[in-house]
């Protein structure tokens, strides 16, 4: 799911997005109108920026998922996809 899909299908809604993580979007919570991101895909995105799995995991939990930015703070889904840690 992409940001453009959300803006087209939820016209007039203001979504709070996590910059650089568009490819990790897996849905939207229609009750709170918050974007849902895959934790696994988010960590994989960070690993593509030349981080090891450990670095990406630490960065994600400290700098991304741990940030609260109000009522529209994205939802981080702890999906059970496997990450190639190489």
Buried (B, 14 or more C-beta within 10 A) or exposed (E): BEEEEBEEEEEEEEBEBBEEBBBBBBBBEEEEBBBBBBBBBBBBBBBEEEBEBEBBBEBBEEEBBEEEEEEBBBBBBEEEEEBEEE
